[in-house]
Amino acid sequence: MQDQLLQYKKELHRELENILRYWMKYPPDNDYGGFYGRIDESNNAYPEAEKGVVLNARILWSFAAAYNHTKKDEYLIFAKRAYHYIVDHFIDKQYGGVYWSVDHQGNVSNNRKQIYGLAFCIYAFSEYYKATRLSDAADHAITLFKIVEKHSYDEKRKGYYEAFSHNWKPVSDLRLSAKDENYAKTMNTHLHLLEAYANLYSIWQDGFLGMQIENLLEVFAHHFIDDKTHHLVLFFDEDWTSESNLISYGHEIEAAWLLQHAAEIINHAGWIITMKSQSLKITEAATQGWQYDGGMKYEKDGDRQNNQKHWWVQAEAMVGYYNAFQNSQQKKYLEQSLKSWEFVKKYIRDKKNGEWFWGVNEDLSIMKDQDKVGFWKCPYHNSRACCEIINRIKVRSNPAQIVDLK
């Protein structure tokens, strides 16, 4: 096992460098600043594509986290580029919050306020503060947190509303994308808000912030985690009523470790115990979508199964199963993490043009006409998977075994 783990760690060190090398080479927009909004699977850039706040925040987080992990100055240079582009072009200086997108020149394109977008900026600004100790970065994260709490938090029923107009008025279409269902409260936004709040708490131990992290954990325990199946319920109205049957295996295996991580960040003994237990249950539920070759299916809606295997789902499976191994010391989970990585190497990683393909179809053919860079294609899931597992693998010299970092 020792040699196997050291090899896993070595390969992920190399893969992290490969991923970030791609993002340093192809996406930077040297004409208008920041990064291109779209690059296709053949590395053709579309200079006039819109630039989304989620993409830019995820780039910022990825390079800041990579710098914090490796201390390589080149990563900090690109984190700085992303940070200043977000501050200069996405922050709404009149009404607060961040715009959803800007055009290729940096002018506001879509001014709606999507809480999901604010969450990723909180997450990224907090990580950039860790890298630089720049007080303005922490201030931006704290300001966005306060804006979310002011406009989005449901004080009566708990949880957070999805979206607002540019001046924080209600909107009828709350969806992140056309494929989503139009509900007031979604698991996806709550999960990434929890992730963002936890990262902010790691640099700012504010009492109210800690309480809201506990509230988010409570919302997951009482609403998003199905107490019978342990699958995640994805969509609710404002009264916590849902008729959705959609199961997202990728979000489940991601939530399995992020919920536990948030409880550990606030160092709450009760929630740590609860979320460690829930983590294994959610992992087992998500495993309904995992196949023995290491690939994890995308989602299931009732009797309809989407058997595509998307890049980000495989990255989260690598971390989720490794986390389950740390929690349980059951070798089957380690094997699943390793097989997920083998699947990525065999089918998802683009050995010719760099980075990872969007995914593969059921027959394992590459999904065509899918971007390498775009609103939703970013270096966040795969670079994070590398960093997480590298940090978690510790091997004792005698006897040879893993140290559980939890």
N, C-alpha and C positions, 0 to 999 in steps of 0.2 A: 504493500500500500504506500509506503514512504516514497519509493521511486515513482510510482504512478502519480502521486500528488505533486511531487516536485516537477515532474514533466508537465502536468496540468498548469501549474503556476508559471513555468517558463514559457509555455506556449501562449498564455494569456498576456504576459508581459510583451511578447512580440506582437501579438494581435492588437493590443492597445496602441502601440506605436504605428502599426499599419493603418489603423482606422484614422488616427489623428493626422497622419501624414497625408492621407487623402483629403481631409478637410482643410489642411493648410495649403494644398496645391490647387484644387479645382474651384471651390465655392467663393473665395474672396473676390469682391467686386471692386476693382481698382479704379473704376470710373466714378461711381457714386457712393462708394463706401459700404461697409458692412459685408454682406454675403449675398450671392445670387439667390433668388427665390426659387429657382428650379434648375436642375441638371438631370438629364435623362439617363437611362441605363447604359448608354454608350459614352457618357461623359460629355455630351453636348450641352453647353450652357444656354439658357434663355435669358439674356440680359434684361429684357423688359418684363419679366414675370414679377408678380406681387411678392412682397416680402412679409412673411407672417411673424407675429410676435412669439409664437410658440417655438418656431424653428430657431429664431435668434436667441431666445432665452435658453433653449436646450444646448445651443452651441456654446453660449457663455458658461453654463454649468459644466459642460463636458471638459472644456479647456481649463477652467478653474480647478475642477476636481482632479484632472490629470496632473496639473502643476502641484497641487497639494499632495498628490501621491508620489510624484517623481522628482519634483523640484527642478524640472527642466525649464529654463527661461523661455524657450521658444513657445511653450504652451501658454505662458503668461502673456506673451505678446498678442496672441490671438484671443485670449480671454479679454484683454484690454480693448481690443478692436470691437468685439461683440458688446462689451459693456457700454462703451461710449456711443455706439450706434443705437442701442436701446434707449439710453438716456436722452440722446439728441432727437430721436425721431418717433419713439413710441409712447413716451410718457405724456399724458394729457395735463398740461400745466394749468388749464383753466378749471376743469371739472374733476381732475384726479383720476388715477387708474392708468391703464395702458390701452392703446388702440389695438384692434384685432389685426390690422394689416396696413402697410404703406405701399405706395407704388415703387417702381424701381429707382426713382430719384429720391425717395424718402418722404414724399408728401402723403398725407393721410388718405388712405383708400377706403377702409372700412373702419368707422369710428365706434362701433358697438363695444360694450364692455362685457367681455366673457370672463367669468370668474376663473375658469380654467387657465386663461392667459395670464391673469394676475398671479395665480398660484405659481406658475412656472417662473415668473419674474422674481417672486419672493424667494423661491428655491435657488435661483441662479445668483441673485444679489447676495444672498447669505453665503453661498460658496465662494463668491468673489471676495467678500470681506475676509474670509479665512485665508485666502491666498495673498491678500494685499494689506489687510488691516486698514483699508480706506474707510473712514467714518461715513463718507457719503453713500457708500454701497450699503452699509448697515441701515442708514437713515432711509434710503429708498425702500428697502425691504420692510422696515417697520411702518413706514407711511402706507405702503400698499396693504399691509395687514390691517391697519386701522380703517382703511377705506372699505375693505371687504367686510369687516365687522359692522361698519356703519350702514352699509347698503344691502348686504346680502344675507346676513344672519337672520334666521327666523327665531325670534325670541320666544314665541308661543309654542312652536312645535319642534324646535331645534333643527339643525341642518342649514344648508345654504341654497339660495336660489341661483339659478344657472347664469342668467344674462340680463343685461339692461341696455338701454340706449346710451348715447354718448354722454348725456347729462343725468344718467341714473334713473330714468323713467322705465316703467315696465314695457316689455316687448312681447309680442305674441309668438314669435318664432325663437325658441330657446336653444335650438340644436347647435352642437359643435360642428356637425357636418351633415350632408344630405342623407347619409346612411343611418343616422341616429333617430331615435324616437323623440317626439317633442314633449318632454316632461319637465316639471319645475325643478326636480331634484334628481341628480344622477349619481350612481356609484363612482363613475370615472372621475368626475370633478371633485367629489368628496375625498377620494383616495389621493389625488394629487395635491389637494389643499392640505390634507394631513401630512403628506410628505414634505410640503413646503413649510408648514408651521413647525414641524419637527426640526428641520434644518435651521430655521430661524431661532428656535429655542436653544440650539446648540451654541449660538453666539450671543443670545439675549435671553436670560432666564427670568422673563417677566411672568408675574403671577397670573395675570389675566390670560396671557398666551398659553400658559400651562393648563389653565382651566378649560380653554377652548379645545386644546388637544384632547383632553379627557372627554369633552363633549363629543368630539368627532369619533373617538373610540366607542363611546356609548351608542352613537348612531349606527355604527357598523354592527355592534353586538346585537342591537335591538331591531334593526331594520334591514340592513344590507346583507347580513349573513343569514341564510335560511336555516332555522334551527333544526330542521329535519334532514335536509339533503346536504347542507353546508356549502352549497353553491351560493354565488352572490346574486342577489336581485339587483338589476341594473337601473331600473327606471321607476320613479315614484312621482305622484302629484304632491302638492304642498301638504296634504293631510296624511302622507305616507300610505297611500293606496296605489297598488300596482297591478296591472294585468299583463305585464310583459313576461314572456317565457324564454327570452333570449339568455343563453349561457355563453359567456366569453371565457374560454379556458386560459387565455393569456392574461387577462385581468385578474383571474383567480390566483394563478401561480405567482403573479406579481404582488397582489395584496397579501398573500400568505406570509411573505417576509416583511413587507413594508409596515403592516399593522404591528407586528412584534417590534420592529425597529423603532417605531414612534413611542411605544410604551417604554422601551429601554432608554430612549433619549430623555424622557421626563423622569426616568428612574422611579416609576410608580410600581411598587411591588405587586399590588393587586392586579393591575392591568398587565404587567409582565406575565404573571401566571396565566391569566385568562387568554392573552393573545398567543402565548406559546402553545397552549392547548388548541386554540382555534386555528393556529397556523398549520398544524398537522392535519386537522380535519379538512380545511380548505384545500390543502395540498392533495389529499386523497380524492376529494371531489374533482379537482382539476385534472387528475390523472386519468379520468374517463376520456380525456382528449389526447392523452399521450400514447404514442405507439412504440413498439419495442425497438424500432430502428432509431429512436431518439427524437423523432419529430413530434411536435404537438400541433394538433388541429386548431383551426382558428376559432370557430364558434358553432353553436347549435341553437336553432330556433324551433322549438317543438319537435316535430319529426324531421325537419330539414337540417341536414348536417353540412357545414362548410368544411371540406377536408383540405383546403389550402393550408399551407404552413408558412406564416409570415415571419419575417426576420425578427421582429421585436418579441414575438411570443417565444421563440427559441432562446433568445437572450435571457428573458425572465425565467424560463424553465431552468436554465443553468444555475441561476442564483436561488430560485425557490427550492429546488431539490437539494442543493448544498445546505441551505438553511435547515431543511427538514433533517438532513443527516446530522448536523450539529445538535439539533434538539433531541434527536432520538438515538443517535449512534447506530442506527440501522444501515447496514452497508447498501441495501437496495436503493436508498435515496442517493448515495454517492454515485452508484452506478448509473442512475438516471441522469444526474448532472453531467457525468462524463459522456454518456451517450448523446445527450443534447448537444454537447460541444462537438462530438464527432459528426453529428448530423449537420451542424453549421459548417464544419470544414468541408464536408463532402458535397453539400447541396446549396448552401446559402452564401458562402463567401465567394466573391467574384475574383477568381485568381488572375484574370486577365486585366480588368479595368479598375480593380481596387474596390474597397468597401464591401458591403453585403447587398445582395439582391433583395428586392422587396419580399420575395418568397418563391415558393414552388407550388405547383398544382398537385392534385391528388396523385397523378402519375409521376411526380417528382420532376416534371419539366419546369423550366424557369418561367415564372409569370412574365408575360410580355407587356410592353408599353407601361412600365411602372418606373417611377423616378428613383434616382439615387439621392437627390436632394429635393426637398419640397416642403409644403406646409406641415406634413406629418413624417417625412423621412429625414432623419437627423442622426447625430452621433451619440445620442443620450442613452438608449437602451443597451447598445452593444458595448460602448465604452464603460458604462456603469457596471455591466456584468463582469467585465475584465477586472475593474478596480475592486469590486466587492469580493470576488473569489480570491484574488491575489491577497487581499488584506485578511481574509478568513483562513487561509491555509497556513497553518503553523505546524511544524513537525519537530517533535522531540528527538534528540539524538539517541536517547536510551531510556525507555523503550521507544521504538518508532511508532508514533501514533499522532493523531490530530489533537491539538489543543482547541477545545471549544471556546471560541472568543465570546460566547454569550455568557 
